[in-house]
Structure formats: structure tokens, C-alpha cells
Amino acid sequence: MTEIQQDNSNSGGTVSSQRRVLVVEDEPTIAESIAARLGAEGFKVAVAHDGPGAVDGFHTWQPDLVVLDIMLPGFDGLEVCRRIQAQRPVPVLMLTARDDETDLLVGLGVGADDYMTKPFSMRELAARVNVLLRRVERAQQAARTPALGSLRFGELEIDHVQRRVRLASGDVHLTPTEFDLLACLAAQPRAVLTREQLLAEVWDWTDASGTRTVDSHVKALRRKIGASWIRTVHGVGYALEAPLS
């Protein structure tokens, strides 16, 4: 792992506050470009180039966020994500060279919060890093001053204080993004929320080009809580509703 030193004098307007980002990418040119852009945004950046180095770097450097490529030497990014999430929950932005929905769902299933398909713009990557960290800050603030306790819909319980979800079969492990998505839908049960509304509320995005991100996270969430809890309104969005008896 290599720590990158940058001039952070022009980092106003971001949530960096010297937040640490671990970039895991085996292509040196891409890794250097990501590190340079995030450094210019005010982040402290370290770079790892393989699976074992990523896990070791995560343990020793304690980053606030990980930018993680799927294809890595040693072992792949999916295994890296499993191992680091087992150490400590952390937001992960996954990078993939293939626009394959199966890969994306597997990535979300092992704890990634968001993904980008190569090639991507460094501007968008920096924006998504800032959004993920703002969401972490909001979740921490909500945990300190929760506006809601628990919501129950039949067998489904959403505990906002502990950020836990339970079904009759037991606890359901959700990523921070999946929990926020479910909580957003649960705040207006049976109401149809558009993809754009969900992007704005959960991801803090105003760019409608990210609607596929919503679809992928809904699919991942359905796999964990059951498809019948979330209704699709084709061409519009999604709604939370109890399964049919």
C-alpha cells in the first residue's frame, strides 16, 4: 500500500475534512488518476494494487471509504469486500470493467454500496465518493438523534435506532445503502416513489442517469427480504407493500 500526498489547498465545498480513501486498482494509470483527483478534492489517499495488499492496507490504515476494482491479482475485489466488511462496516464504491448485472448484484451482495462501470469520469467518481460519505454522516447523526423508533409491517420490522431489519426468520443483514433505501420506501408505505425521488433521497443525486443504480439495489434488497415486499411500477418506480396473503 502506498500513501499519496497531495496539495489539498483547493478542497473547499467537499465533505473530505481529511477523510481517508483507500483506492484498490491494479492498473497504475487508473490508480494514479483516481488518487490525484481525490487528493485534489481534499482526501488523504492510499493505493493498493492487489487483494492481499488491500486487506492489509484496510487493517493498518483504517480508511473511511474504499474505491475497489473487482478484477485484482491475489484475490478479487469481491473477496476483498467480504473480508474488509467483516472487519468493520465501511462504504465501498466498486469499479468493474464489465457491464454485467450478475457481477453488479454479487458486488452489492457482499457489501458494496455503489458501483461504476469503466470507463468513467473522474468528476463523477469524486462526486459519488462525496455522496457516500455525506450519507454516512447523515446516518451517524440520525443514530444520535433518531426521529423514528421502529416501524413494523407484518413480519417486517425496521429499527431506525439500531439500523437493523428483522423478519420472522431473524435478522436481515443489509448494507447501509440497502437500509436507507428500505427506510425511504417504508416512510411512505404503498406510495410509489420514482427512481429520481429515490436517487435524491437515498443517494443525494440529482442526475437521473443513475436510475440503474436504483434498480440494481432494489434487486439486491429483494433477494434479502423477499421480492413480494417491494412492488415495481413499470416506467415509474417502486413502492413498499405487504405481501399478498
Secondary structure, 3 states (H helix, E strand, C coil): CEEECCCCCCCCCCCCCCCEEEEECCCHHHHHHHHHHHHHCCCEEEEECCHHHHHHHHHHHCCCEEEEECCCCCCCHHHHHHHHHHHCCCCEEEEECCCCHHHHHHHHHCCCCEEEECCCCHHHHHHHHHHHHHHHHHHHHHHHCCCCCEEEECCEEEECCCCEEEECCEEECCCHHHHHHHHHHHCCCCCCEEHHHHHHHHHCCCCHHHHHHHHHHHHHHHHHHCHHHEEEECCCEEEECCCCC
